[in-house]
Amino acid sequence: MEIIRILAVSLLLVSVPAIDILNADNFASTLEEDKIVMVLFHEPWNVESQDFLAEYERISSTLNDVDMVIGKVDVSIEDKL
């Protein structure tokens, strides 16, 4: 039990980059920010998209110190973007 508790605390201390969920309501305003914007358009049901999303999350973790917006758009919901 102690090992699980230590692992849980360790996971909380890991810096996880925020990946913004972009949609029709916030997409345009996000692009208007004075920052670099990296957006992944993905379909959660698609295996290749799932694999790339995992890689996208890994890559975004290396960009913690870069002043940029990292976002993703679920195209199965946001079909107008």
C-alpha positions, -999 to +999 in steps of 0.1 A: +000+000+000+029+024+008+044+018-026+011+028-043+009+060-022+045+069-031+038+063-068+006+084-066+025+113-050+053+110-076+028+112-104+014+143-090+048+160-090+055+152-126+051+183-148+024+175-173+019+201-200-016+214-205-031+205-239-060+228-245-092+213-258-101+236-287-136+239-301-158+263-322-161+286-291-124+291-284-105+282-317-104+317-333-095+335-301-067+310-294-052+317-329-054+354-322-032+351-291+003+365-295+018+330-292+029+301-313-001+277-316+003+240-323-030+222-329-036+185-335-068+176-353-077+141-343-104+114-343-105+095-310-119+064-326-091+061-352-062+039-341-036+059-360-050+091-345-048+076-310-011+066-316-003+101-329-021+117-299+002+098-276+032+110-295+018+145-295+014+145-258+050+132-254+064+159-277+044+186-259+060+176-226+093+187-241+079+221-248+071+231-212+094+261-213+082+275-246+056+302-246+031+286-268-004+271-269-006+234-275-041+223-284-062+195-299-094+194-317-117+163-318-129+165-354-156+139-347-173+167-326-159+198-341-167+191-377-169+228-387-133+236-379 
